[in-house]
Amino acid sequence: MVAFLARSLASLAVTFVMVMTLVFVAMEALPGDAAMLRSGIDASAAATDAARRELGLDAPVIVRYAQWWGDLVRGDLGDSFRERRPVTTILVERLPVTGALALAAFSLSVVLGLGLGFLAGMTPGSRFDRGVLGYTTIGLALPEFWFGFVLLLVFAIAWPVLPLIGLPDGGGAGAWLRHLTLPAITLAIPRAAQLARLTRATVLEHRQADWVRTVRAKGGPASLEFRHVAANASPGLFAPIALEAGGLLTGTIVVEQVFGLPGVGAMLIGAIGARDVPVVQGATVLAVLVYVAMNLLADVALAAGDPRAREA
Amino acid sequence: MQWGLALATLVLFFTIVGPWLVPHDPLEPDYRALYAAPSFMHLLGTDGLGRDVFARTLAGGRVSLVIALTATCVTALLGTLAGLVAAQLGGRWDAALVRIFDALLAFPGFLLVLLVVAALGGGTVQTILALGVAGTPLYFRLVRGFARTARDLDHVQAARAIGAGPLRTSLRHVLPTFLGPLTVQLATTAAGFLLVEASLSYLGLGVSLPTPTWGNVLQDARALLMRQPWAALGPGLALGMSTLSLQLIADGIRDALDPKRNGTW
């Protein structure tokens, strides 16, 4: 297990360097001249040049690349062009909204996805199974924001039990929960559907295994059969669950827009529109870090649950 | 499968022929009929500029479908080529390609699309490129895996033994062994791209206005959700039917390729 961890971490380190280099290249490729933005669009050429020197943009690419790594390692993501304050500060302000939303959506989709998938897989061909099939088919056929519209129409407009958009000013956890309910359900609909499909397929596969057939032949109770299936099917589901968690940070982008939530996603979209490269970069680094970390977690969880996976 | 093909035919018919059958220009504002409710003249009503929502849905379908299908071809072509090359050359080239595509895979897919669109600017071609880049690593992995397995098959070794070059071996003998599963993946990818394109246009980063796509027609609908909820129905339904038909086709091909899977979804 130690050797496995060491190998995973080494491979992760290489991937991390490559990915961050890609981020650097992508940020270089983004349109917009930082010096121009800093000095104002009607500034004189001399003023723009001064701003360029001040920002260190007159240095060769290699030098800037090295400096960029130095800043990154120290946790400095630069200052926002627009707001002229550190990107990390802005990120820290925005993260609670997105984090809470992602966490709520994640919990909901894991509980729903695993639950529906397991039950459908244990009763293939039943009415329940077909119901789950219907849900997963529709859940994966439409964009998530469309479900957001429907939820808004039903629960905020036609039958106004939940707030329409935005976040409460202050207010306790209860108020937050009310505002995050619809966005979290919106995010969870396609993700739970995806997970339910996968879980069902895995459960079906393991139900055919010899040891499960033996349990059934010996007349073991359904709970015992369920345990045998669950123990073998679970490790294979760690990876998709961790990947889902990693992808949620970008999944929130669209949903934050639908529900007017001031999270990291909304910040990213605003920054892209305003050509605020440091902010775009900050959001990107954060999303990639979470995604890569979750990938590692998936590998580790799989190895912990299934000794065979440690060999590969 | 039959249902999938029937649905696909329906969607294609409406998006290809539809815009000629509707007596409204999807771009033409009609200031005498703003926010009109659905009627026989305007099946889904009109939007805030008096444009016919039904006409915009049909015209948007053309753009959305062209983007999703073209991007699928681009991504499959790039990924398949890179995958075949990696499997054929092996060694250092293979390792380098794997590293590059692994790094791309370390980006959450949607973020990658966003960044490419942000760098290139919005538009039809840019959106196709962004989707193409984001999808390529997946195809690379898939094709490389298949091609490495196929290398050791008898008929491939026989071809190599009688002097077939790397190009001929790859295209004539290796590629056909996994064309089936690749086709399944194509249909799934096209469905996924339709949804991603809708999200992009919804965010205002995809195809720029006033050109309608299902995504930005839905964006208009979001603004008017309280006033005229029916405007969200048309593009949503059209989009859902398209992705559903592609998924059903993918399932159908999968079942046909693997009889053991029949009846399980």
HADDOCK unambig.tbl for C-alpha pairs under 7 A between the chains (distance, minus, plus):
assign (segid A and resid 15 and name CA) (segid B and resid 103 and name CA) 5.65 0.50 0.50
assign (segid A and resid 18 and name CA) (segid B and resid 103 and name CA) 5.83 0.50 0.50
assign (segid A and resid 19 and name CA) (segid B and resid 103 and name CA) 5.17 0.50 0.50
assign (segid A and resid 19 and name CA) (segid B and resid 106 and name CA) 6.91 0.50 0.50
assign (segid A and resid 29 and name CA) (segid B and resid 119 and name CA) 5.89 0.50 0.50
assign (segid A and resid 30 and name CA) (segid B and resid 118 and name CA) 6.66 0.50 0.50
assign (segid A and resid 30 and name CA) (segid B and resid 119 and name CA) 4.28 0.50 0.50
assign (segid A and resid 31 and name CA) (segid B and resid 119 and name CA) 6.00 0.50 0.50
assign (segid A and resid 141 and name CA) (segid B and resid 240 and name CA) 5.07 0.50 0.50
assign (segid A and resid 141 and name CA) (segid B and resid 243 and name CA) 5.23 0.50 0.50
assign (segid A and resid 141 and name CA) (segid B and resid 244 and name CA) 5.36 0.50 0.50
assign (segid A and resid 142 and name CA) (segid B and resid 195 and name CA) 6.91 0.50 0.50
assign (segid A and resid 142 and name CA) (segid B and resid 239 and name CA) 6.68 0.50 0.50
assign (segid A and resid 142 and name CA) (segid B and resid 240 and name CA) 4.94 0.50 0.50
assign (segid A and resid 143 and name CA) (segid B and resid 195 and name CA) 5.34 0.50 0.50
assign (segid A and resid 146 and name CA) (segid B and resid 236 and name CA) 6.76 0.50 0.50
assign (segid A and resid 157 and name CA) (segid B and resid 226 and name CA) 6.83 0.50 0.50
assign (segid A and resid 247 and name CA) (segid B and resid 108 and name CA) 5.71 0.50 0.50
assign (segid A and resid 250 and name CA) (segid B and resid 110 and name CA) 6.70 0.50 0.50
assign (segid A and resid 250 and name CA) (segid B and resid 111 and name CA) 6.27 0.50 0.50
assign (segid A and resid 254 and name CA) (segid B and resid 199 and name CA) 6.78 0.50 0.50
assign (segid A and resid 254 and name CA) (segid B and resid 203 and name CA) 6.88 0.50 0.50
assign (segid A and resid 272 and name CA) (segid B and resid 118 and name CA) 6.30 0.50 0.50
assign (segid A and resid 288 and name CA) (segid B and resid 106 and name CA) 6.86 0.50 0.50
assign (segid A and resid 288 and name CA) (segid B and resid 107 and name CA) 5.71 0.50 0.50
assign (segid A and resid 288 and name CA) (segid B and resid 108 and name CA) 6.91 0.50 0.50
assign (segid A and resid 291 and name CA) (segid B and resid 106 and name CA) 6.98 0.50 0.50
assign (segid A and resid 291 and name CA) (segid B and resid 108 and name CA) 6.69 0.50 0.50
assign (segid A and resid 292 and name CA) (segid B and resid 106 and name CA) 6.13 0.50 0.50
